[in-house]
Amino acid sequence: MTKMVPAYERPLYEQFNKIYNTLSSLKNNRTKYINSKQIYGIYDEFLSLLHELTLSRKDEELKGITLNLPNANDMIIDDVWQLLSLCFVTCGLIKFAPATYSSLSTVYKLLIHLKECKVYTADDINPIEQRLKEIRDIIDTSEAQAEDEDIIDEHEEEVMRSHKREESLLLRNKLQQCEQLLNDIKDGFKKLPSDLESTNIELLQIRKSLFNYMTKTNNEASFLTQNDFNVALDQVKSKLKEIESRRDSEGKFVSKVGTPEQVDTAQSVLNGLLDDCNNLVNDVSIQKNTNNISDMFQNLDLSDSDSSKAKSLVKQTQDIYTSLIEVKSKLENLLITRRWTMRETDLYTFQKQLKTIEDTRVKLKQEIGVQEFAPNQKSSLKKLHMLVLYLLRRCYSLIYKLLEGSEPVSESLQPIHNQLSTVRRCLLEIKRVDGLNNLRDIYPFQFKLASLDNLRVDGKFIINGQIPEGQGTLNALLAECFDILHELKIELEEKEEQKVASNSSSLTPDGKTDDITDDDDINSDDEVELKRNRYVGFNEADYDKTSASDLSDEEYESNDYY
């Protein structure tokens, strides 16, 4: 890869850079919602430039010029693609082909790291495989819809076809790369005998849990007491000893169904995992007894090293580790607060950070492979590298979760969606705990739903004179909330009928029941006296009807708790 741009591509590079700056400005401007029409316009311009670049490179190849690819244009194209994809997701267009590029890029990184660190099971692969199938269906549907469109103008039709060609080429190339990596990883499962797969999964789960503990911050790890930590660690050690006992006298895992080649492959894989787990158990013990991350790095078999190069590599790896811990912490916070604070385009900042960290990690890995160290030093450096790789994979997993958790709702409608989701969740919780006690319990929810329903004009939520994406989702959610309310009312009526039926069997001799009704209770002297006492000591000014309220109607409308 070169950062240079050939002279014949320089004008296109400047235009790509202009689009990138426009998208960055939209991303950073939180005072205005991102408009889908504006994004579509930028996207069409971007595809036109891609088509020009394709034609330009073909012309150079016909002239016999060897192209040095990828260059700076390809780098900025990837950045523009990422931003455009996230903008489509922000607008709620998650089922459109351009929105899938960011997911494909994240999945590609996940698969690369899975293949490199080899800490995965079939449960890790299945969701990714399912997501890739969904993306393929989205791309196929998009292409089919483009073919069915009837366009009278020939020039417009040619432009549309060229745009769709560039879009499909880029997305399908990325999809094919992901599917190839996925198949390579799945082939790894076939190399193990079926009766040793359970042992492999157990070792992988132990290794993953140890990595997960080692990548926790000090505050997170402090919630585990020393006694609980020792108990958990003893359980891991006992499990490892139990797995070791499955080997025969020669130290080999026995298989009854595997071929000789599969059994030989299984020995290296399982024994390697077992050694890794035992080493990680020792490292976790060291980390629990240290006060900060730097102590952990210094104690991983390099504290007695005189090699300045080794110490330098450890220092650089530690810096990467610290940066990843910060990114991971921010992403985990976003998982909790995303409904109220996250804009999908914010993920681009994390993607750029992780890309820089990834480039630095790869360079360090190459240096570790080239330099000559003592066996224990090289082993410790590789161990640190695997720890960083696992943490990097966790960060990309969090980005993947945030992307896949996006709703098909525009950000301008997100506040309304949040309120409806909260109301729905509260109503379902009431229904779960045996329903209503009286009709007054649902008054707040009725008022909130009525206020949200009144925001619609001709059945649509209109924001700033526009009809944002996600109308169907909001209308369905609103209808569901009204349905739940109706069900709760019916359940309350049935409960009251059952109560009346049961009370009729317990009448007193004078024809009255011993139970006190709601009306009797409300009108009782004790109730009146209680309400009167509540207001004793209030000034007359407190009841002045002309006094202005400090709360505006907008503040009531923006309350997300109802």
LINWOSUL-V629165 format. One record per residue. N is the residue number from 1. RES is the residue in one small letter. BURIAL is b if it has 24 or more other ideal C-beta (glycine too) atoms within 12 Angstrom, else e. D_FIRST is the distance of its C-alpha to the first C-alpha in whole Angstrom. Layout:
N & RES & BURIAL & D_FIRST
N & RES & BURIAL & D_FIRST
This chain:
1 & m & e & 0
2 & t & e & 4
3 & k & e & 7
4 & m & e & 9
5 & v & b & 11
6 & p & b & 13
7 & a & e & 17
8 & y & e & 18
9 & e & b & 16
10 & r & e & 17
11 & p & e & 20
12 & l & b & 18
13 & y & b & 16
14 & e & e & 19
15 & q & b & 21
16 & f & b & 18
17 & n & b & 18
18 & k & e & 22
19 & i & b & 22
20 & y & b & 20
21 & n & e & 23
22 & t & b & 26
23 & l & b & 25
24 & s & b & 24
25 & s & e & 28
26 & l & b & 29
27 & k & b & 28
28 & n & e & 29
29 & n & e & 33
30 & r & e & 35
31 & t & e & 38
32 & k & e & 37
33 & y & b & 37
34 & i & b & 34
35 & n & b & 35
36 & s & b & 34
37 & k & e & 35
38 & q & b & 33
39 & i & b & 30
40 & y & e & 30
41 & g & e & 30
42 & i & b & 27
43 & y & b & 26
44 & d & b & 27
45 & e & b & 26
46 & f & b & 22
47 & l & b & 23
48 & s & b & 24
49 & l & b & 21
50 & l & b & 19
51 & h & b & 21
52 & e & b & 21
53 & l & b & 17
54 & t & b & 18
55 & l & e & 21
56 & s & b & 19
57 & r & b & 16
58 & k & e & 19
59 & d & e & 21
60 & e & e & 18
61 & e & e & 18
62 & l & e & 22
63 & k & e & 22
64 & g & e & 20
65 & i & e & 17
66 & t & e & 14
67 & l & b & 11
68 & n & e & 8
69 & l & e & 6
70 & p & e & 5
71 & n & b & 6
72 & a & b & 8
73 & n & b & 11
74 & d & b & 9
75 & m & b & 9
76 & i & b & 13
77 & i & b & 14
78 & d & b & 14
79 & d & b & 15
80 & v & b & 18
81 & w & b & 19
82 & q & b & 19
83 & l & b & 22
84 & l & b & 23
85 & s & b & 24
86 & l & b & 25
87 & c & b & 28
88 & f & b & 29
89 & v & b & 30
90 & t & b & 31
91 & c & b & 34
92 & g & b & 35
93 & l & b & 33
94 & i & b & 32
95 & k & b & 33
96 & f & b & 31
97 & a & b & 28
98 & p & b & 25
99 & a & b & 26
100 & t & b & 25
101 & y & b & 21
102 & s & b & 22
103 & s & b & 24
104 & l & b & 21
105 & s & b & 18
106 & t & b & 21
107 & v & b & 22
108 & y & b & 19
109 & k & b & 18
110 & l & b & 22
111 & l & b & 22
112 & i & b & 19
113 & h & b & 21
114 & l & b & 24
115 & k & b & 23
116 & e & b & 22
117 & c & b & 25
118 & k & b & 27
119 & v & b & 29
120 & y & b & 30
121 & t & b & 33
122 & a & e & 34
123 & d & e & 35
124 & d & b & 32
125 & i & b & 30
126 & n & e & 33
127 & p & e & 32
128 & i & b & 29
129 & e & b & 30
130 & q & e & 32
131 & r & b & 30
132 & l & b & 27
133 & k & e & 31
134 & e & b & 32
135 & i & b & 28
136 & r & b & 29
137 & d & e & 32
138 & i & b & 31
139 & i & b & 29
140 & d & e & 31
141 & t & e & 34
142 & s & b & 32
143 & e & b & 31
144 & a & e & 35
145 & q & e & 36
146 & a & b & 34
147 & e & e & 36
148 & d & e & 39
149 & e & e & 39
150 & d & e & 42
151 & i & e & 40
152 & i & e & 43
153 & d & e & 41
154 & e & e & 39
155 & h & e & 36
156 & e & e & 36
157 & e & e & 35
158 & e & e & 33
159 & v & e & 31
160 & m & b & 31
161 & r & e & 30
162 & s & b & 27
163 & h & b & 26
164 & k & b & 27
165 & r & e & 25
166 & e & b & 22
167 & e & b & 23
168 & s & b & 24
169 & l & e & 21
170 & l & b & 18
171 & l & b & 21
172 & r & b & 22
173 & n & e & 18
174 & k & b & 18
175 & l & b & 21
176 & q & e & 21
177 & q & e & 18
178 & c & b & 21
179 & e & b & 24
180 & q & e & 22
181 & l & b & 21
182 & l & b & 25
183 & n & e & 26
184 & d & e & 25
185 & i & b & 26
186 & k & b & 30
187 & d & e & 30
188 & g & b & 30
189 & f & b & 33
190 & k & e & 35
191 & k & b & 35
192 & l & b & 37
193 & p & b & 41
194 & s & e & 42
195 & d & e & 45
196 & l & b & 42
197 & e & b & 40
198 & s & e & 42
199 & t & b & 42
200 & n & b & 38
201 & i & b & 38
202 & e & b & 41
203 & l & b & 38
204 & l & b & 35
205 & q & b & 37
206 & i & b & 39
207 & r & b & 35
208 & k & b & 34
209 & s & b & 37
210 & l & b & 37
211 & f & b & 33
212 & n & b & 34
213 & y & b & 37
214 & m & b & 35
215 & t & b & 32
216 & k & b & 35
217 & t & b & 36
218 & n & e & 39
219 & n & e & 41
220 & e & e & 40
221 & a & b & 41
222 & s & e & 44
223 & f & e & 46
224 & l & e & 46
225 & t & e & 49
226 & q & e & 50
227 & n & e & 52
228 & d & e & 50
229 & f & e & 47
230 & n & e & 49
231 & v & e & 51
232 & a & b & 47
233 & l & b & 46
234 & d & e & 49
235 & q & e & 48
236 & v & b & 45
237 & k & e & 46
238 & s & e & 49
239 & k & b & 47
240 & l & b & 45
241 & k & e & 48
242 & e & e & 49
243 & i & b & 46
244 & e & b & 46
245 & s & e & 50
246 & r & b & 49
247 & r & e & 48
248 & d & e & 50
249 & s & e & 52
250 & e & e & 49
251 & g & e & 46
252 & k & e & 45
253 & f & b & 45
254 & v & e & 47
255 & s & b & 46
256 & k & e & 49
257 & v & e & 47
258 & g & b & 44
259 & t & e & 43
260 & p & e & 43
261 & e & e & 39
262 & q & b & 39
263 & v & b & 41
264 & d & e & 39
265 & t & b & 36
266 & a & b & 38
267 & q & b & 39
268 & s & e & 36
269 & v & b & 34
270 & l & b & 38
271 & n & b & 38
272 & g & e & 35
273 & l & b & 35
274 & l & b & 39
275 & d & e & 38
276 & d & b & 35
277 & c & b & 38
278 & n & b & 40
279 & n & b & 38
280 & l & b & 37
281 & v & b & 40
282 & n & b & 41
283 & d & b & 38
284 & v & b & 39
285 & s & b & 43
286 & i & b & 41
287 & q & b & 39
288 & k & b & 43
289 & n & e & 44
290 & t & e & 42
291 & n & e & 42
292 & n & e & 38
293 & i & b & 35
294 & s & e & 35
295 & d & e & 38
296 & m & b & 36
297 & f & b & 33
298 & q & b & 35
299 & n & b & 38
300 & l & b & 35
301 & d & b & 36
302 & l & b & 35
303 & s & e & 37
304 & d & e & 39
305 & s & b & 36
306 & d & e & 36
307 & s & e & 32
308 & s & e & 31
309 & k & e & 27
310 & a & b & 28
311 & k & e & 30
312 & s & e & 27
313 & l & b & 25
314 & v & b & 27
315 & k & e & 27
316 & q & b & 24
317 & t & b & 24
318 & q & b & 27
319 & d & b & 26
320 & i & b & 23
321 & y & b & 26
322 & t & b & 28
323 & s & b & 26
324 & l & b & 25
325 & i & b & 29
326 & e & e & 29
327 & v & b & 27
328 & k & b & 29
329 & s & b & 32
330 & k & b & 31
331 & l & b & 30
332 & e & b & 33
333 & n & e & 35
334 & l & b & 34
335 & l & b & 35
336 & i & e & 38
337 & t & e & 38
338 & r & b & 36
339 & r & b & 39
340 & w & e & 40
341 & t & e & 37
342 & m & b & 34
343 & r & b & 32
344 & e & b & 29
345 & t & b & 27
346 & d & b & 27
347 & l & b & 25
348 & y & b & 22
349 & t & b & 23
350 & f & b & 23
351 & q & b & 20
352 & k & b & 18
353 & q & b & 20
354 & l & b & 19
355 & k & b & 15
356 & t & e & 15
357 & i & b & 18
358 & e & b & 16
359 & d & e & 13
360 & t & b & 15
361 & r & b & 17
362 & v & e & 14
363 & k & e & 14
364 & l & b & 18
365 & k & b & 18
366 & q & e & 17
367 & e & e & 19
368 & i & b & 22
369 & g & e & 21
370 & v & e & 21
371 & q & e & 24
372 & e & e & 27
373 & f & b & 30
374 & a & e & 33
375 & p & e & 33
376 & n & e & 34
377 & q & b & 32
378 & k & b & 29
379 & s & e & 31
380 & s & b & 31
381 & l & b & 27
382 & k & b & 26
383 & k & b & 29
384 & l & b & 28
385 & h & b & 24
386 & m & b & 26
387 & l & b & 28
388 & v & b & 25
389 & l & b & 23
390 & y & b & 26
391 & l & b & 26
392 & l & b & 23
393 & r & b & 24
394 & r & b & 27
395 & c & b & 25
396 & y & b & 23
397 & s & b & 27
398 & l & b & 29
399 & i & b & 26
400 & y & b & 27
401 & k & b & 30
402 & l & b & 30
403 & l & b & 29
404 & e & b & 31
405 & g & e & 34
406 & s & b & 34
407 & e & b & 37
408 & p & b & 37
409 & v & b & 38
410 & s & b & 37
411 & e & b & 37
412 & s & b & 40
413 & l & b & 42
414 & q & b & 41
415 & p & b & 44
416 & i & b & 46
417 & h & b & 44
418 & n & b & 45
419 & q & b & 48
420 & l & b & 49
421 & s & b & 47
422 & t & b & 49
423 & v & b & 52
424 & r & b & 52
425 & r & e & 51
426 & c & b & 54
427 & l & b & 56
428 & l & e & 55
429 & e & e & 56
430 & i & b & 59
431 & k & b & 60
432 & r & e & 58
433 & v & e & 61
434 & d & e & 64
435 & g & b & 64
436 & l & b & 66
437 & n & e & 69
438 & n & e & 70
439 & l & e & 69
440 & r & e & 68
441 & d & e & 65
442 & i & b & 63
443 & y & e & 64
444 & p & e & 61
445 & f & b & 59
446 & q & b & 61
447 & f & e & 60
448 & k & b & 57
449 & l & b & 56
450 & a & e & 59
451 & s & b & 57
452 & l & b & 53
453 & d & b & 55
454 & n & e & 57
455 & l & b & 53
456 & r & e & 53
457 & v & e & 54
458 & d & e & 55
459 & g & e & 53
460 & k & e & 50
461 & f & b & 48
462 & i & e & 47
463 & i & b & 45
464 & n & e & 45
465 & g & e & 47
466 & q & e & 44
467 & i & b & 44
468 & p & b & 41
469 & e & b & 39
470 & g & b & 41
471 & q & b & 45
472 & g & e & 45
473 & t & b & 44
474 & l & b & 46
475 & n & b & 49
476 & a & e & 49
477 & l & b & 49
478 & l & b & 52
479 & a & e & 54
480 & e & e & 53
481 & c & b & 54
482 & f & b & 58
483 & d & e & 58
484 & i & b & 58
485 & l & b & 60
486 & h & e & 63
487 & e & e & 63
488 & l & b & 63
489 & k & b & 66
490 & i & e & 68
491 & e & b & 67
492 & l & b & 69
493 & e & e & 72
494 & e & e & 72
495 & k & e & 73
496 & e & e & 75
497 & e & e & 77
498 & q & e & 77
499 & k & e & 78
500 & v & e & 81
501 & a & e & 82
502 & s & e & 82
503 & n & e & 84
504 & s & e & 87
505 & s & e & 88
506 & s & e & 88
507 & l & e & 91
508 & t & e & 94
509 & p & e & 97
510 & d & e & 97
511 & g & e & 94
512 & k & e & 92
513 & t & e & 89
514 & d & e & 88
515 & d & e & 84
516 & i & e & 84
517 & t & e & 82
518 & d & e & 79
519 & d & e & 81
520 & d & e & 84
521 & d & e & 82
522 & i & e & 80
523 & n & e & 84
524 & s & e & 85
525 & d & e & 87
526 & d & e & 85
527 & e & e & 81
528 & v & e & 83
529 & e & e & 84
530 & l & e & 80
531 & k & e & 79
532 & r & e & 81
533 & n & e & 81
534 & r & e & 77
535 & y & e & 78
536 & v & e & 80
537 & g & e & 80
538 & f & e & 77
539 & n & e & 78
540 & e & e & 80
541 & a & e & 77
542 & d & e & 74
543 & y & e & 76
544 & d & e & 76
545 & k & e & 74
546 & t & e & 73
547 & s & e & 71
548 & a & e & 67
549 & s & e & 65
550 & d & e & 62
551 & l & e & 60
552 & s & e & 58
553 & d & e & 58
554 & e & e & 54
555 & e & e & 54
556 & y & e & 56
557 & e & e & 54
558 & s & e & 50
559 & n & e & 52
560 & d & e & 49
561 & y & e & 52
562 & y & b & 54
